[in-house]
Amino acid sequence: MVAVASLDTPFGPLLLAASERGLCRLALPPATEHLRFHQWVQRRRLDLGGEAFLALAVREVQEYLAGDRRHFTVPLEIEGGEFFRRVWQALLGIPYGQTRTYAAVATAAGRPRAARAVGAACARNPIPLIIPCHRVVGQNEALTGFAGGLAMKEALLKLEGAR
């Protein structure tokens, strides 16, 4: 059961979904991410229990994009396999304005040789921005894949002072 909202941003609309336990999805532009979001929502019933979490998430994302927020407080409801959940927890530990390599995140998630699997976990991150997969870079600090595109990734890192 989820409630949904849309938020206009300089990057285009973000789509958010929350349950009565917390924010569970955030979809960045482009349209392919929005399509996945809508498919995910269709598998759940609409519920107004997540409205308070949606309002908090919208406010916090707006503050973050304005440069006024460094930490998110909205509760998260994260679904995923054990390794992906460990990766997402490791991503939550990357401080604002800093980056980590895929190898460093793999080590933090307890599997030092799983840098490629970290890439897969980042690609399936259900709550980008808040779970900051944009802070993960290639071995030589090179920008690599991001659901919102490399221009958005670079802009987010620049916003945080990481580039």
Z-matrix of the N, CA and C atoms (Angstrom, degrees):
N
C 1 1.451
C 2 1.524 1 109.25
N 3 1.323 2 117.00 1 122.83
C 4 1.455 3 120.75 2 -178.15
C 5 1.522 4 111.53 3 -139.14
N 6 1.316 5 114.76 4 154.00
C 7 1.457 6 123.06 5 169.48
C 8 1.519 7 106.10 6 -109.63
N 9 1.330 8 117.21 7 149.31
C 10 1.462 9 120.37 8 -175.77
C 11 1.524 10 111.06 9 -126.20
N 12 1.339 11 115.20 10 155.33
C 13 1.463 12 122.06 11 176.96
C 14 1.520 13 108.22 12 -149.92
N 15 1.324 14 115.12 13 160.68
C 16 1.458 15 122.50 14 175.83
C 17 1.523 16 107.50 15 -122.19
N 18 1.331 17 115.90 16 144.65
C 19 1.457 18 121.83 17 -179.49
C 20 1.522 19 108.33 18 -132.44
N 21 1.334 20 117.02 19 121.63
C 22 1.455 21 120.47 20 175.74
C 23 1.521 22 109.36 21 -77.39
N 24 1.338 23 116.13 22 134.03
C 25 1.463 24 122.36 23 179.65
C 26 1.524 25 108.51 24 -135.87
N 27 1.312 26 117.93 25 169.09
C 28 1.469 27 119.82 26 175.08
C 29 1.537 28 113.17 27 -60.35
N 30 1.318 29 118.16 28 -19.33
C 31 1.461 30 122.42 29 -179.65
C 32 1.518 31 112.28 30 -90.76
N 33 1.319 32 117.01 31 -9.40
C 34 1.448 33 122.91 32 -172.96
C 35 1.515 34 108.68 33 117.59
N 36 1.336 35 117.01 34 -179.48
C 37 1.461 36 119.18 35 -176.83
C 38 1.524 37 113.24 36 -71.16
N 39 1.332 38 114.96 37 139.48
C 40 1.461 39 122.30 38 170.28
C 41 1.515 40 106.66 39 -104.21
N 42 1.309 41 116.76 40 143.29
C 43 1.455 42 122.35 41 176.07
C 44 1.516 43 108.21 42 -111.88
N 45 1.339 44 116.59 43 135.24
C 46 1.461 45 121.47 44 -177.83
C 47 1.523 46 109.55 45 -127.71
N 48 1.328 47 115.80 46 148.19
C 49 1.459 48 121.98 47 175.70
C 50 1.520 49 108.73 48 -137.40
N 51 1.332 50 114.98 49 140.09
C 52 1.466 51 120.34 50 179.16
C 53 1.518 52 109.65 51 -139.64
N 54 1.315 53 114.34 52 148.72
C 55 1.462 54 121.77 53 173.30
C 56 1.519 55 107.87 54 -105.50
N 57 1.304 56 115.40 55 -174.29
C 58 1.461 57 119.45 56 176.99
C 59 1.525 58 111.79 57 -70.70
N 60 1.356 59 117.88 58 -7.16
C 61 1.466 60 121.74 59 179.26
C 62 1.527 61 113.51 60 -104.27
N 63 1.329 62 118.69 61 -13.97
C 64 1.461 63 119.96 62 178.91
C 65 1.513 64 112.92 63 151.23
N 66 1.330 65 114.83 64 179.47
C 67 1.459 66 121.60 65 177.89
C 68 1.523 67 108.56 66 -68.03
N 69 1.330 68 117.22 67 131.25
C 70 1.461 69 118.87 68 -177.36
C 71 1.523 70 114.04 69 -122.76
N 72 1.311 71 118.88 70 -14.33
C 73 1.465 72 121.21 71 177.86
C 74 1.520 73 110.14 72 -150.25
N 75 1.341 74 114.30 73 145.48
C 76 1.458 75 122.22 74 171.14
C 77 1.524 76 105.78 75 -144.24
N 78 1.319 77 116.72 76 120.01
C 79 1.468 78 121.00 77 -179.22
C 80 1.517 79 109.78 78 -108.93
N 81 1.313 80 115.17 79 127.49
C 82 1.458 81 122.81 80 175.83
C 83 1.522 82 109.37 81 -86.10
N 84 1.349 83 116.96 82 161.24
C 85 1.464 84 116.58 83 165.55
C 86 1.526 85 105.99 84 -62.99
N 87 1.260 86 123.96 85 154.03
C 88 1.448 87 130.60 86 17.76
C 89 1.513 88 113.80 87 -91.08
N 90 1.319 89 114.90 88 -173.03
C 91 1.460 90 121.94 89 -175.18
C 92 1.520 91 112.72 90 -58.54
N 93 1.335 92 118.40 91 -31.26
C 94 1.465 93 119.30 92 179.96
C 95 1.523 94 110.80 93 -62.68
N 96 1.324 95 117.54 94 -38.24
C 97 1.464 96 120.49 95 176.97
C 98 1.531 97 110.12 96 -67.41
N 99 1.310 98 117.16 97 -38.12
C 100 1.468 99 121.02 98 178.48
C 101 1.524 100 110.59 99 -65.98
N 102 1.324 101 117.16 100 -37.81
C 103 1.463 102 120.59 101 177.62
C 104 1.527 103 110.10 102 -62.54
N 105 1.334 104 117.47 103 -46.02
C 106 1.474 105 120.44 104 177.30
C 107 1.521 106 111.14 105 -59.73
N 108 1.336 107 116.76 106 -41.08
C 109 1.459 108 122.08 107 178.79
C 110 1.534 109 109.85 108 -59.35
N 111 1.330 110 116.53 109 -49.97
C 112 1.474 111 120.10 110 -178.22
C 113 1.528 112 111.40 111 -63.74
N 114 1.326 113 117.24 112 -37.48
C 115 1.464 114 119.76 113 176.68
C 116 1.521 115 110.77 114 -63.97
N 117 1.323 116 116.89 115 -40.27
C 118 1.462 117 120.84 116 178.38
C 119 1.528 118 110.18 117 -64.60
N 120 1.332 119 116.94 118 -45.77
C 121 1.467 120 121.17 119 -179.16
C 122 1.524 121 111.04 120 -62.48
N 123 1.327 122 118.01 121 -38.95
C 124 1.462 123 121.33 122 -179.02
C 125 1.524 124 112.75 123 -60.89
N 126 1.317 125 116.66 124 -23.45
C 127 1.470 126 119.98 125 179.00
C 128 1.528 127 112.08 126 -82.74
N 129 1.328 128 116.77 127 -1.85
C 130 1.464 129 121.60 128 179.80
C 131 1.517 130 110.05 129 -123.92
N 132 1.316 131 116.09 130 158.51
C 133 1.461 132 120.76 131 176.86
C 134 1.519 133 109.59 132 -85.99
N 135 1.327 134 116.05 133 147.58
C 136 1.457 135 120.85 134 176.04
C 137 1.528 136 109.06 135 -70.34
N 138 1.309 137 116.26 136 138.19
C 139 1.462 138 121.21 137 -177.13
C 140 1.519 139 108.59 138 -145.56
N 141 1.313 140 116.95 139 135.44
C 142 1.449 141 120.66 140 179.80
C 143 1.528 142 112.27 141 -84.74
N 144 1.325 143 118.79 142 -2.60
C 145 1.453 144 121.78 143 -179.53
C 146 1.511 145 114.03 144 -65.20
N 147 1.324 146 117.38 145 -19.23
C 148 1.454 147 120.68 146 -178.78
C 149 1.516 148 113.91 147 -95.39
N 150 1.311 149 118.22 148 2.99
C 151 1.472 150 121.34 149 -175.60
C 152 1.527 151 112.81 150 -58.85
N 153 1.321 152 118.48 151 -41.30
C 154 1.471 153 120.66 152 -178.83
C 155 1.525 154 110.38 153 -64.42
N 156 1.346 155 117.01 154 -39.76
C 157 1.460 156 120.09 155 178.13
C 158 1.525 157 111.07 156 -68.11
N 159 1.352 158 116.67 157 -36.32
C 160 1.466 159 119.48 158 176.36
C 161 1.521 160 111.01 159 -62.34
N 162 1.315 161 116.74 160 -46.27
C 163 1.467 162 120.46 161 -179.69
C 164 1.530 163 110.79 162 -60.12
N 165 1.322 164 117.07 163 -43.23
C 166 1.461 165 121.18 164 178.35
C 167 1.527 166 110.40 165 -64.08
N 168 1.333 167 117.31 166 -45.03
C 169 1.465 168 121.01 167 -179.08
C 170 1.522 169 111.15 168 -63.00
N 171 1.322 170 117.67 169 -43.72
C 172 1.466 171 121.41 170 178.58
C 173 1.522 172 109.86 171 -59.59
N 174 1.322 173 117.02 172 -48.28
C 175 1.470 174 120.26 173 179.92
C 176 1.530 175 111.17 174 -60.58
N 177 1.323 176 117.18 175 -45.56
C 178 1.461 177 120.61 176 -177.74
C 179 1.529 178 111.87 177 -66.85
N 180 1.329 179 118.26 178 -39.11
C 181 1.465 180 120.30 179 177.82
C 182 1.525 181 110.00 180 -66.41
N 183 1.327 182 117.58 181 -41.59
C 184 1.468 183 120.36 182 176.71
C 185 1.530 184 110.61 183 -59.73
N 186 1.317 185 117.07 184 -44.23
C 187 1.468 186 120.97 185 179.11
C 188 1.526 187 110.92 186 -64.52
N 189 1.334 188 117.04 187 -40.92
C 190 1.464 189 121.20 188 178.23
C 191 1.527 190 110.38 189 -61.03
N 192 1.336 191 116.71 190 -48.92
C 193 1.463 192 120.16 191 -177.88
C 194 1.529 193 112.18 192 -67.13
N 195 1.322 194 117.54 193 -23.00
C 196 1.465 195 121.80 194 176.04
C 197 1.533 196 111.20 195 -84.06
N 198 1.325 197 117.76 196 -4.52
C 199 1.461 198 121.70 197 -179.21
C 200 1.513 199 113.48 198 83.53
N 201 1.335 200 117.08 199 13.72
C 202 1.465 201 121.65 200 -176.55
C 203 1.525 202 114.12 201 -103.12
N 204 1.322 203 118.81 202 0.93
C 205 1.475 204 121.15 203 -178.75
C 206 1.514 205 109.16 204 -137.37
N 207 1.319 206 115.53 205 134.25
C 208 1.464 207 121.74 206 177.91
C 209 1.522 208 112.46 207 -111.37
N 210 1.318 209 117.84 208 -21.65
C 211 1.461 210 122.69 209 -177.68
C 212 1.526 211 108.94 210 -130.94
N 213 1.313 212 115.74 211 140.72
C 214 1.463 213 121.32 212 176.63
C 215 1.522 214 109.13 213 -98.27
N 216 1.322 215 115.89 214 142.46
C 217 1.463 216 120.64 215 178.95
C 218 1.517 217 112.92 216 -114.36
N 219 1.327 218 117.56 217 -9.58
C 220 1.460 219 120.31 218 -177.78
C 221 1.541 220 108.61 219 -59.84
N 222 1.331 221 117.50 220 131.72
C 223 1.468 222 119.86 221 176.36
C 224 1.531 223 110.15 222 -64.27
N 225 1.323 224 115.69 223 145.73
C 226 1.461 225 121.48 224 -178.93
C 227 1.514 226 110.55 225 -115.16
N 228 1.313 227 115.17 226 141.80
C 229 1.463 228 121.59 227 170.23
C 230 1.523 229 106.20 228 -115.56
N 231 1.322 230 116.28 229 104.66
C 232 1.456 231 120.99 230 -171.94
C 233 1.525 232 109.81 231 -109.38
N 234 1.334 233 115.52 232 126.73
C 235 1.460 234 121.33 233 175.60
C 236 1.517 235 108.65 234 -108.17
N 237 1.319 236 116.74 235 138.71
C 238 1.460 237 120.12 236 176.75
C 239 1.505 238 110.66 237 164.55
N 240 1.322 239 114.88 238 169.44
C 241 1.454 240 121.01 239 178.47
C 242 1.524 241 111.53 240 -67.74
N 243 1.315 242 115.50 241 165.36
C 244 1.466 243 121.60 242 -174.69
C 245 1.532 244 112.78 243 -57.05
N 246 1.330 245 118.48 244 -48.24
C 247 1.462 246 119.95 245 -178.26
C 248 1.530 247 110.66 246 -66.01
N 249 1.325 248 117.67 247 -44.69
C 250 1.465 249 120.05 248 178.83
C 251 1.519 250 110.69 249 -58.97
N 252 1.315 251 116.83 250 -41.57
C 253 1.478 252 119.99 251 179.13
C 254 1.533 253 110.65 252 -63.93
N 255 1.325 254 117.50 253 -37.82
C 256 1.476 255 120.03 254 176.64
C 257 1.527 256 110.92 255 -65.74
N 258 1.327 257 116.84 256 -39.54
C 259 1.467 258 120.28 257 176.87
C 260 1.523 259 109.49 258 -62.95
N 261 1.323 260 117.57 259 -46.93
C 262 1.470 261 120.22 260 -178.25
C 263 1.526 262 110.52 261 -63.07
N 264 1.326 263 117.82 262 -36.01
C 265 1.473 264 120.39 263 174.74
C 266 1.527 265 110.37 264 -64.46
N 267 1.334 266 116.83 265 -40.71
C 268 1.466 267 120.19 266 178.04
C 269 1.531 268 110.11 267 -63.92
N 270 1.322 269 117.60 268 -38.82
C 271 1.466 270 120.72 269 177.69
C 272 1.523 271 110.76 270 -62.29
N 273 1.320 272 116.60 271 -39.47
C 274 1.466 273 120.46 272 178.56
C 275 1.531 274 111.31 273 -62.42
N 276 1.322 275 116.68 274 -21.41
C 277 1.456 276 121.00 275 179.54
C 278 1.526 277 114.26 276 -87.02
N 279 1.337 278 118.31 277 -4.32
C 280 1.467 279 120.25 278 178.40
C 281 1.527 280 107.47 279 -79.28
N 282 1.319 281 117.84 280 118.45
C 283 1.467 282 120.01 281 -177.23
C 284 1.532 283 113.10 282 -64.24
N 285 1.302 284 114.78 283 150.85
C 286 1.462 285 123.21 284 173.71
C 287 1.532 286 108.44 285 -51.51
N 288 1.325 287 115.81 286 134.41
C 289 1.460 288 120.41 287 176.50
C 290 1.511 289 114.85 288 81.97
N 291 1.336 290 117.67 289 4.45
C 292 1.458 291 120.97 290 178.60
C 293 1.524 292 109.79 291 -121.86
N 294 1.312 293 116.23 292 161.40
C 295 1.453 294 121.44 293 176.36
C 296 1.524 295 109.19 294 -126.05
N 297 1.318 296 115.40 295 162.53
C 298 1.459 297 123.00 296 173.77
C 299 1.526 298 107.47 297 -137.63
N 300 1.316 299 116.16 298 150.69
C 301 1.461 300 120.16 299 174.98
C 302 1.528 301 109.20 300 -79.95
N 303 1.321 302 114.62 301 163.55
C 304 1.463 303 119.80 302 176.19
C 305 1.528 304 109.87 303 -59.16
N 306 1.331 305 116.63 304 -38.67
C 307 1.470 306 120.65 305 179.61
C 308 1.526 307 110.83 306 -64.15
N 309 1.323 308 117.53 307 -41.04
C 310 1.467 309 120.58 308 179.63
C 311 1.527 310 110.60 309 -65.71
N 312 1.327 311 116.73 310 -38.84
C 313 1.471 312 119.82 311 178.21
C 314 1.525 313 109.59 312 -67.51
N 315 1.326 314 116.90 313 -39.56
C 316 1.469 315 120.00 314 177.75
C 317 1.520 316 110.58 315 -59.45
N 318 1.322 317 116.60 316 -42.87
C 319 1.463 318 120.74 317 177.68
C 320 1.519 319 110.56 318 -63.19
N 321 1.326 320 117.03 319 -44.60
C 322 1.465 321 120.90 320 179.23
C 323 1.531 322 111.80 321 -63.23
N 324 1.331 323 116.89 322 -29.39
C 325 1.466 324 121.27 323 179.48
C 326 1.530 325 112.29 324 -86.08
N 327 1.345 326 116.67 325 0.83
C 328 1.459 327 119.91 326 175.15
C 329 1.515 328 115.26 327 91.67
N 330 1.335 329 118.25 328 7.57
C 331 1.464 330 121.54 329 178.74
C 332 1.526 331 109.45 330 -135.71
N 333 1.330 332 117.31 331 80.02
C 334 1.463 333 122.05 332 -173.01
C 335 1.524 334 115.66 333 -55.69
N 336 1.307 335 118.01 334 -24.02
C 337 1.467 336 120.78 335 -177.95
C 338 1.531 337 112.22 336 -96.36
N 339 1.304 338 118.22 337 11.97
C 340 1.464 339 121.65 338 -172.45
C 341 1.520 340 113.44 339 -108.00
N 342 1.330 341 117.55 340 38.20
C 343 1.462 342 120.52 341 -178.44
C 344 1.520 343 111.78 342 -59.56
N 345 1.318 344 117.90 343 -39.77
C 346 1.478 345 120.04 344 178.30
C 347 1.521 346 111.42 345 -65.92
N 348 1.313 347 117.11 346 -37.35
C 349 1.458 348 120.56 347 177.63
C 350 1.527 349 110.45 348 -66.87
N 351 1.322 350 117.37 349 -31.21
C 352 1.464 351 120.73 350 174.16
C 353 1.526 352 109.21 351 -63.08
N 354 1.326 353 116.70 352 -40.70
C 355 1.462 354 120.42 353 175.67
C 356 1.514 355 111.74 354 -58.85
N 357 1.324 356 116.72 355 -41.81
C 358 1.466 357 120.54 356 178.00
C 359 1.528 358 110.89 357 -65.05
N 360 1.330 359 116.94 358 -40.05
C 361 1.471 360 120.32 359 178.52
C 362 1.523 361 110.46 360 -65.85
N 363 1.324 362 117.16 361 -39.18
C 364 1.471 363 120.05 362 177.50
C 365 1.524 364 110.14 363 -64.06
N 366 1.325 365 116.65 364 -40.68
C 367 1.466 366 120.80 365 179.93
C 368 1.525 367 111.88 366 -63.91
N 369 1.328 368 116.62 367 -27.60
C 370 1.471 369 120.84 368 -178.94
C 371 1.528 370 112.57 369 -103.81
N 372 1.316 371 116.94 370 13.36
C 373 1.459 372 122.04 371 179.11
C 374 1.533 373 109.12 372 -56.70
N 375 1.326 374 117.92 373 118.54
C 376 1.465 375 119.42 374 -176.62
C 377 1.530 376 113.89 375 -76.97
N 378 1.350 377 117.59 376 -14.99
C 379 1.462 378 120.12 377 -174.38
C 380 1.536 379 109.64 378 -138.07
N 381 1.367 380 117.08 379 63.64
C 382 1.457 381 118.25 380 179.63
C 383 1.527 382 111.15 381 -61.85
N 384 1.285 383 116.84 382 161.97
C 385 1.468 384 127.36 383 -170.67
C 386 1.512 385 109.37 384 79.98
N 387 1.327 386 117.12 385 -57.60
C 388 1.463 387 120.75 386 -178.04
C 389 1.534 388 109.81 387 -76.04
N 390 1.318 389 116.81 388 -44.40
C 391 1.462 390 121.35 389 166.87
C 392 1.528 391 103.06 390 -94.07
N 393 1.325 392 118.00 391 101.01
C 394 1.466 393 121.99 392 -161.22
C 395 1.530 394 115.87 393 -79.34
N 396 1.328 395 116.66 394 70.83
C 397 1.462 396 119.87 395 177.17
C 398 1.532 397 111.34 396 -67.97
N 399 1.330 398 117.18 397 -16.74
C 400 1.469 399 119.30 398 176.75
C 401 1.532 400 111.51 399 -67.11
N 402 1.321 401 117.77 400 -14.29
C 403 1.464 402 121.63 401 179.27
C 404 1.529 403 112.58 402 -86.47
N 405 1.326 404 117.77 403 2.30
C 406 1.459 405 121.66 404 179.80
C 407 1.529 406 108.32 405 -98.12
N 408 1.328 407 115.03 406 127.67
C 409 1.462 408 121.34 407 -176.35
C 410 1.523 409 109.99 408 -126.55
N 411 1.323 410 114.82 409 168.47
C 412 1.452 411 120.84 410 178.50
C 413 1.517 412 111.79 411 -71.63
N 414 1.320 413 115.48 412 176.31
C 415 1.464 414 122.50 413 -173.94
C 416 1.525 415 113.25 414 -53.45
N 417 1.314 416 118.31 415 -41.03
C 418 1.459 417 121.74 416 -178.56
C 419 1.522 418 111.79 417 -102.20
N 420 1.326 419 115.80 418 34.39
C 421 1.470 420 122.38 419 -178.25
C 422 1.526 421 112.01 420 66.14
N 423 1.319 422 117.96 421 15.35
C 424 1.456 423 121.87 422 178.85
C 425 1.525 424 109.74 423 -72.01
N 426 1.329 425 115.99 424 140.56
C 427 1.456 426 120.01 425 175.45
C 428 1.522 427 108.58 426 -73.76
N 429 1.308 428 115.12 427 131.13
C 430 1.458 429 121.12 428 178.18
C 431 1.516 430 107.83 429 -126.63
N 432 1.315 431 117.53 430 -177.78
C 433 1.450 432 124.59 431 -172.02
C 434 1.512 433 117.84 432 -36.25
N 435 1.327 434 114.58 433 144.98
C 436 1.461 435 122.72 434 176.33
C 437 1.514 436 106.97 435 -157.33
N 438 1.324 437 117.06 436 135.68
C 439 1.465 438 121.27 437 -175.95
C 440 1.525 439 112.76 438 -56.23
N 441 1.320 440 117.80 439 -33.88
C 442 1.459 441 121.25 440 179.78
C 443 1.513 442 113.61 441 -86.22
N 444 1.324 443 117.65 442 -0.52
C 445 1.455 444 122.23 443 -179.26
C 446 1.526 445 111.32 444 97.12
N 447 1.320 446 115.48 445 156.53
C 448 1.463 447 120.52 446 -175.94
C 449 1.528 448 112.34 447 -67.79
N 450 1.331 449 118.23 448 -31.09
C 451 1.470 450 119.96 449 178.09
C 452 1.533 451 109.83 450 -64.05
N 453 1.323 452 117.20 451 -41.01
C 454 1.464 453 120.57 452 178.48
C 455 1.527 454 109.91 453 -67.68
N 456 1.328 455 117.11 454 -42.02
C 457 1.468 456 120.58 455 178.90
C 458 1.523 457 109.99 456 -58.80
N 459 1.323 458 116.46 457 -46.85
C 460 1.460 459 120.35 458 179.98
C 461 1.530 460 111.11 459 -62.77
N 462 1.334 461 116.89 460 -40.78
C 463 1.464 462 120.29 461 179.67
C 464 1.529 463 111.40 462 -65.20
N 465 1.341 464 117.53 463 -38.93
C 466 1.465 465 120.67 464 178.25
C 467 1.525 466 111.00 465 -65.81
N 468 1.319 467 116.59 466 -42.98
C 469 1.470 468 119.60 467 178.11
C 470 1.520 469 111.21 468 -65.47
N 471 1.309 470 116.97 469 -36.62
C 472 1.463 471 121.12 470 177.16
C 473 1.523 472 109.65 471 -66.71
N 474 1.327 473 117.66 472 -42.08
C 475 1.466 474 122.18 473 176.63
C 476 1.524 475 110.50 474 -55.88
N 477 1.320 476 116.42 475 -39.94
C 478 1.459 477 121.88 476 -178.28
C 479 1.534 478 112.49 477 -82.70
N 480 1.312 479 117.23 478 -6.80
C 481 1.457 480 120.43 479 -178.81
C 482 1.510 481 113.25 480 80.60
N 483 1.313 482 117.39 481 18.93
C 484 1.464 483 121.08 482 -178.36
C 485 1.526 484 112.04 483 -89.25
N 486 1.327 485 119.12 484 -8.88
C 487 1.473 486 122.20 485 -178.76
C 488 1.489 487 110.15 486 -134.53
